[in-house]
């Protein structure tokens, strides 16, 4: 895959293991920032008002959405062993 094809991904694959690394485009950084803001904002808004269990459900739902965005906008996930896979 050429560099121009890889640069279209918001979330590049990790070099080792399965999943995605830090974002490579501004859209990915925006998604990650929004995720962290919503998780932290949920502490006083959700946890403090309705409890820890609902906050964990809230944070889990946000994490599922983040994984979905990574899946749709990132490199296809697969197990990687470093430079051997390049």
Secondary structure, 3 states (H helix, E strand, C coil): CCHHHHCCCCEEECCEECCEEEECCHHHHHHHHHHHHHHHHHHHHHHHHHCHHHHHHHHHHHHHHHHHHHHHHECCCCCEECHHHC
